């Protein structure tokens, strides 16, 4: 396996999304279960197992319910009260948290974003984003689903000012689509995208998805 060659990458787990309605009850998406764990715990452990040096989780309005899911993990957390309205502010808050923390450990060269509702993304898959950034020199490495870019995505120092300018109504993928010349794409299957509906969650829980994961991960 390639090594990150000294690149100091920070990871942000985006977990401030709004709730999902299941069986006529709303439940924080981060607390949905997959593989015996909450999506938040699963994403946090995945990011920590990657080549990221420092990891932050951004929680939303359900933060009091979520903190227990991070117990025992080497991770810092922050709260985005507007996280349910859009992902931009969560990215900014997570990035500011990383910069504050990483300033004590030598700074950052890149930041990698992972929404908590993509549990089919493995640590090895996240490392591909870091390695492609090193090998190609492209300042952005982003997932591509068919014709569209999405998350996970890595941003190098060139785009740090853009991350710091994001607000609650910003779409992080807008930065990617505006600068295709700066993007190294990693094509991922459509089933790796997030959980937006109860049907998405039920499909994820089907036993066949575990075999699908084993066939597609690297």
ZABA-721460 format. One record per residue (C-alpha): residue number from 1; residue in three letters; x, y, z. Coordinates in steps of 0.02 Angstrom, whole numbers. Each point is the difference from the previous one (the first is absolute). Last residue first. Example, Ala and Ser with C-alpha at 12.3 -4.5 7.8 and 13.67 -1.06 7.14 Angstrom:
<recs>
<rec resi="2" resn="SER" x="684" y="-53" z="357"/>
<rec resi="1" resn="ALA" x="-69" y="-172" z="33"/>
</recs>
This chain:
<recs>
<rec resi="218" resn="UNK" x="-511" y="-111" z="-153"/>
<rec resi="217" resn="UNK" x="-187" y="-3" z="30"/>
<rec resi="216" resn="UNK" x="-119" y="-52" z="-138"/>
<rec resi="215" resn="UNK" x="-25" y="-187" z="23"/>
<rec resi="214" resn="UNK" x="2" y="3" z="190"/>
<rec resi="213" resn="UNK" x="-124" y="143" z="3"/>
<rec resi="212" resn="UNK" x="-120" y="-90" z="-116"/>
<rec resi="211" resn="UNK" x="9" y="-152" z="114"/>
<rec resi="210" resn="UNK" x="-50" y="111" z="145"/>
<rec resi="209" resn="UNK" x="-135" y="81" z="-107"/>
<rec resi="208" resn="UNK" x="-82" y="-168" z="-31"/>
<rec resi="207" resn="UNK" x="-54" y="-11" z="181"/>
<rec resi="206" resn="UNK" x="-122" y="147" z="-25"/>
<rec resi="205" resn="UNK" x="32" y="138" z="126"/>
<rec resi="204" resn="UNK" x="58" y="125" z="-131"/>
<rec resi="203" resn="UNK" x="-158" y="-27" z="-101"/>
<rec resi="202" resn="UNK" x="-105" y="36" z="155"/>
<rec resi="201" resn="UNK" x="97" y="161" z="31"/>
<rec resi="200" resn="UNK" x="-23" y="62" z="-178"/>
<rec resi="199" resn="UNK" x="-186" y="-41" z="12"/>
<rec resi="198" resn="UNK" x="-15" y="104" z="159"/>
<rec resi="197" resn="UNK" x="66" y="147" z="-103"/>
<rec resi="196" resn="UNK" x="160" y="103" z="-15"/>
<rec resi="195" resn="UNK" x="133" y="-128" z="46"/>
<rec resi="194" resn="UNK" x="162" y="46" z="-88"/>
<rec resi="193" resn="UNK" x="88" y="-58" z="-159"/>
<rec resi="192" resn="UNK" x="98" y="-163" z="-8"/>
<rec resi="191" resn="UNK" x="-142" y="-85" z="-95"/>
<rec resi="190" resn="UNK" x="42" y="106" z="-152"/>
<rec resi="189" resn="UNK" x="166" y="-89" z="-22"/>
<rec resi="188" resn="UNK" x="157" y="106" z="22"/>
<rec resi="187" resn="UNK" x="111" y="88" z="-127"/>
<rec resi="186" resn="UNK" x="147" y="91" z="77"/>
<rec resi="185" resn="UNK" x="22" y="168" z="-85"/>
<rec resi="184" resn="UNK" x="155" y="111" z="3"/>
<rec resi="183" resn="UNK" x="-67" y="177" z="-2"/>
<rec resi="182" resn="UNK" x="90" y="163" z="-36"/>
<rec resi="181" resn="UNK" x="-63" y="20" z="-179"/>
<rec resi="180" resn="UNK" x="-176" y="-38" z="63"/>
<rec resi="179" resn="UNK" x="1" y="163" z="100"/>
<rec resi="178" resn="UNK" x="-180" y="59" z="16"/>
<rec resi="177" resn="UNK" x="-65" y="-178" z="25"/>
<rec resi="176" resn="UNK" x="114" y="-29" z="149"/>
<rec resi="175" resn="UNK" x="-42" y="163" z="86"/>
<rec resi="174" resn="UNK" x="-185" y="-35" z="-26"/>
<rec resi="173" resn="UNK" x="25" y="-169" z="83"/>
<rec resi="172" resn="UNK" x="12" y="90" z="166"/>
<rec resi="171" resn="UNK" x="-175" y="70" z="-19"/>
<rec resi="170" resn="UNK" x="-18" y="161" z="96"/>
<rec resi="169" resn="UNK" x="-162" y="42" z="90"/>
<rec resi="168" resn="UNK" x="74" y="-12" z="175"/>
<rec resi="167" resn="UNK" x="158" y="97" z="-42"/>
<rec resi="166" resn="UNK" x="166" y="-36" z="-87"/>
<rec resi="165" resn="UNK" x="138" y="132" z="1"/>
<rec resi="164" resn="UNK" x="125" y="-105" z="100"/>
<rec resi="163" resn="UNK" x="-11" y="-141" z="-126"/>
<rec resi="162" resn="UNK" x="38" y="119" z="-143"/>
<rec resi="161" resn="UNK" x="152" y="69" z="93"/>
<rec resi="160" resn="UNK" x="66" y="-180" z="22"/>
<rec resi="159" resn="UNK" x="-13" y="-32" z="-187"/>
<rec resi="158" resn="UNK" x="183" y="17" z="-48"/>
<rec resi="157" resn="UNK" x="46" y="-95" z="157"/>
<rec resi="156" resn="UNK" x="-65" y="-164" z="-70"/>
<rec resi="155" resn="UNK" x="-180" y="-59" z="0"/>
<rec resi="154" resn="UNK" x="-54" y="-182" z="12"/>
<rec resi="153" resn="UNK" x="-173" y="-63" z="-43"/>
<rec resi="152" resn="UNK" x="-115" y="-138" z="61"/>
<rec resi="151" resn="UNK" x="-118" y="61" z="-67"/>
<rec resi="150" resn="UNK" x="-74" y="51" z="-166"/>
<rec resi="149" resn="UNK" x="37" y="34" z="-182"/>
<rec resi="148" resn="UNK" x="-129" y="-34" z="-134"/>
<rec resi="147" resn="UNK" x="2" y="-88" z="-169"/>
<rec resi="146" resn="UNK" x="-13" y="-177" z="72"/>
<rec resi="145" resn="UNK" x="42" y="11" z="184"/>
<rec resi="144" resn="UNK" x="169" y="85" z="15"/>
<rec resi="143" resn="UNK" x="92" y="10" z="164"/>
<rec resi="142" resn="UNK" x="116" y="147" z="17"/>
<rec resi="141" resn="UNK" x="185" y="38" z="5"/>
<rec resi="140" resn="UNK" x="36" y="187" z="1"/>
<rec resi="139" resn="UNK" x="170" y="87" z="-3"/>
<rec resi="138" resn="UNK" x="65" y="-113" z="-140"/>
<rec resi="137" resn="UNK" x="181" y="-48" z="29"/>
<rec resi="136" resn="UNK" x="-29" y="-165" z="-89"/>
<rec resi="135" resn="UNK" x="96" y="-117" z="118"/>
<rec resi="134" resn="UNK" x="-29" y="91" z="165"/>
<rec resi="133" resn="UNK" x="-184" y="40" z="-29"/>
<rec resi="132" resn="UNK" x="-27" y="-176" z="-68"/>
<rec resi="131" resn="UNK" x="78" y="-71" z="159"/>
<rec resi="130" resn="UNK" x="-114" y="101" z="114"/>
<rec resi="129" resn="UNK" x="-159" y="-43" z="-96"/>
<rec resi="128" resn="UNK" x="52" y="-183" z="-7"/>
<rec resi="127" resn="UNK" x="20" y="3" z="189"/>
<rec resi="126" resn="UNK" x="-187" y="26" z="15"/>
<rec resi="125" resn="UNK" x="-29" y="-164" z="-94"/>
<rec resi="124" resn="UNK" x="119" y="-90" z="117"/>
<rec resi="123" resn="UNK" x="-97" y="70" z="149"/>
<rec resi="122" resn="UNK" x="-161" y="-70" z="-73"/>
<rec resi="121" resn="UNK" x="-149" y="88" z="-80"/>
<rec resi="120" resn="UNK" x="-153" y="-113" z="9"/>
<rec resi="119" resn="UNK" x="-56" y="95" z="154"/>
<rec resi="118" resn="UNK" x="-48" y="157" z="-98"/>
<rec resi="117" resn="UNK" x="-121" y="86" z="120"/>
<rec resi="116" resn="UNK" x="136" y="77" z="110"/>
<rec resi="115" resn="UNK" x="52" y="121" z="-136"/>
<rec resi="114" resn="UNK" x="188" y="-9" z="-33"/>
<rec resi="113" resn="UNK" x="111" y="151" z="-38"/>
<rec resi="112" resn="UNK" x="189" y="-4" z="-17"/>
<rec resi="111" resn="UNK" x="109" y="151" z="40"/>
<rec resi="110" resn="UNK" x="173" y="39" z="-68"/>
<rec resi="109" resn="UNK" x="170" y="68" z="52"/>
<rec resi="108" resn="UNK" x="-38" y="29" z="183"/>
<rec resi="107" resn="UNK" x="93" y="77" z="147"/>
<rec resi="106" resn="UNK" x="144" y="-61" z="108"/>
<rec resi="105" resn="UNK" x="-81" y="-82" z="151"/>
<rec resi="104" resn="UNK" x="-61" y="149" z="101"/>
<rec resi="103" resn="UNK" x="-70" y="86" z="-153"/>
<rec resi="102" resn="UNK" x="-86" y="-165" z="-36"/>
<rec resi="101" resn="UNK" x="-130" y="32" z="136"/>
<rec resi="100" resn="UNK" x="-45" y="176" z="-54"/>
<rec resi="99" resn="UNK" x="9" y="-46" z="-183"/>
<rec resi="98" resn="UNK" x="-108" y="-154" z="29"/>
<rec resi="97" resn="UNK" x="-133" y="99" z="91"/>
<rec resi="96" resn="UNK" x="-2" y="132" z="-138"/>
<rec resi="95" resn="UNK" x="-19" y="-140" z="-127"/>
<rec resi="94" resn="UNK" x="-144" y="-78" z="93"/>
<rec resi="93" resn="UNK" x="-88" y="167" z="14"/>
<rec resi="92" resn="UNK" x="27" y="37" z="-185"/>
<rec resi="91" resn="UNK" x="-57" y="-172" z="-56"/>
<rec resi="90" resn="UNK" x="-152" y="8" z="113"/>
<rec resi="89" resn="UNK" x="-43" y="172" z="-68"/>
<rec resi="88" resn="UNK" x="-1" y="-65" z="-177"/>
<rec resi="87" resn="UNK" x="-103" y="-157" z="31"/>
<rec resi="86" resn="UNK" x="-173" y="73" z="-12"/>
<rec resi="85" resn="UNK" x="-156" y="39" z="103"/>
<rec resi="84" resn="UNK" x="21" y="-145" z="124"/>
<rec resi="83" resn="UNK" x="171" y="62" z="52"/>
<rec resi="82" resn="UNK" x="-62" y="166" z="64"/>
<rec resi="81" resn="UNK" x="40" y="-33" z="183"/>
<rec resi="80" resn="UNK" x="175" y="-58" z="-51"/>
<rec resi="79" resn="UNK" x="86" y="-79" z="150"/>
<rec resi="78" resn="UNK" x="182" y="-50" z="15"/>
<rec resi="77" resn="UNK" x="90" y="-160" z="43"/>
<rec resi="76" resn="UNK" x="179" y="-59" z="21"/>
<rec resi="75" resn="UNK" x="49" y="-181" z="-33"/>
<rec resi="74" resn="UNK" x="109" y="-135" z="75"/>
<rec resi="73" resn="UNK" x="-145" y="-115" z="42"/>
<rec resi="72" resn="UNK" x="-45" y="-66" z="172"/>
<rec resi="71" resn="UNK" x="-172" y="78" z="2"/>
<rec resi="70" resn="UNK" x="-57" y="60" z="-171"/>
<rec resi="69" resn="UNK" x="-175" y="-76" z="2"/>
<rec resi="68" resn="UNK" x="-30" y="78" z="171"/>
<rec resi="67" resn="UNK" x="11" y="173" z="-76"/>
<rec resi="66" resn="UNK" x="-147" y="-35" z="-116"/>
<rec resi="65" resn="UNK" x="-154" y="22" z="109"/>
<rec resi="64" resn="UNK" x="57" y="170" z="66"/>
<rec resi="63" resn="UNK" x="50" y="47" z="-179"/>
<rec resi="62" resn="UNK" x="-175" y="-21" z="-72"/>
<rec resi="61" resn="UNK" x="-1" y="179" z="-66"/>
<rec resi="60" resn="UNK" x="151" y="-35" z="-107"/>
<rec resi="59" resn="UNK" x="166" y="-89" z="18"/>
<rec resi="58" resn="UNK" x="163" y="33" z="-93"/>
<rec resi="57" resn="UNK" x="129" y="-137" z="28"/>
<rec resi="56" resn="UNK" x="185" y="43" z="-4"/>
<rec resi="55" resn="UNK" x="148" y="-111" z="-46"/>
<rec resi="54" resn="UNK" x="187" y="33" z="7"/>
<rec resi="53" resn="UNK" x="140" y="-93" z="-91"/>
<rec resi="52" resn="UNK" x="-106" y="-73" z="-140"/>
<rec resi="51" resn="UNK" x="79" y="-158" z="-73"/>
<rec resi="50" resn="UNK" x="-161" y="-97" z="27"/>
<rec resi="49" resn="UNK" x="-51" y="-97" z="156"/>
<rec resi="48" resn="UNK" x="-59" y="161" z="84"/>
<rec resi="47" resn="UNK" x="-114" y="35" z="-149"/>
<rec resi="46" resn="UNK" x="-78" y="-173" z="7"/>
<rec resi="45" resn="UNK" x="-22" y="8" z="189"/>
<rec resi="44" resn="UNK" x="-89" y="167" z="-16"/>
<rec resi="43" resn="UNK" x="-111" y="-62" z="-142"/>
<rec resi="42" resn="UNK" x="-55" y="-155" z="96"/>
<rec resi="41" resn="UNK" x="-29" y="96" z="161"/>
<rec resi="40" resn="UNK" x="-108" y="127" z="-91"/>
<rec resi="39" resn="UNK" x="-95" y="-133" z="-98"/>
<rec resi="38" resn="UNK" x="-42" y="-83" z="165"/>
<rec resi="37" resn="UNK" x="74" y="-172" z="25"/>
<rec resi="36" resn="UNK" x="-57" y="-181" z="-17"/>
<rec resi="35" resn="UNK" x="43" y="-10" z="-185"/>
<rec resi="34" resn="UNK" x="-107" y="152" z="-37"/>
<rec resi="33" resn="UNK" x="-112" y="89" z="124"/>
<rec resi="32" resn="UNK" x="-80" y="171" z="-22"/>
<rec resi="31" resn="UNK" x="66" y="120" z="132"/>
<rec resi="30" resn="UNK" x="80" y="124" z="-121"/>
<rec resi="29" resn="UNK" x="-165" y="17" z="-94"/>
<rec resi="28" resn="UNK" x="-80" y="71" z="156"/>
<rec resi="27" resn="UNK" x="-168" y="-88" z="17"/>
<rec resi="26" resn="UNK" x="-172" y="63" z="-49"/>
<rec resi="25" resn="UNK" x="-146" y="-115" z="35"/>
<rec resi="24" resn="UNK" x="-139" y="-54" z="-118"/>
<rec resi="23" resn="UNK" x="82" y="-170" z="-29"/>
<rec resi="22" resn="UNK" x="162" y="84" z="-52"/>
<rec resi="21" resn="UNK" x="17" y="186" z="-31"/>
<rec resi="20" resn="UNK" x="182" y="51" z="-26"/>
<rec resi="19" resn="UNK" x="72" y="142" z="104"/>
<rec resi="18" resn="UNK" x="100" y="148" z="-63"/>
<rec resi="17" resn="UNK" x="185" y="-9" z="-39"/>
<rec resi="16" resn="UNK" x="129" y="54" z="129"/>
<rec resi="15" resn="UNK" x="112" y="-153" z="-19"/>
<rec resi="14" resn="UNK" x="137" y="54" z="-120"/>
<rec resi="13" resn="UNK" x="158" y="-95" z="47"/>
<rec resi="12" resn="UNK" x="149" y="114" z="-35"/>
<rec resi="11" resn="UNK" x="174" y="-70" z="-29"/>
<rec resi="10" resn="UNK" x="164" y="94" z="10"/>
<rec resi="9" resn="UNK" x="143" y="-41" z="-116"/>
<rec resi="8" resn="UNK" x="182" y="35" z="40"/>
<rec resi="7" resn="UNK" x="97" y="-67" z="-148"/>
<rec resi="6" resn="UNK" x="156" y="-85" z="69"/>
<rec resi="5" resn="UNK" x="13" y="-126" z="-139"/>
<rec resi="4" resn="UNK" x="-182" y="-59" z="14"/>
<rec resi="3" resn="UNK" x="62" y="-178" z="-16"/>
<rec resi="2" resn="UNK" x="-41" y="-116" z="-144"/>
<rec resi="1" resn="UNK" x="-60" y="-173" z="40"/>
</recs>
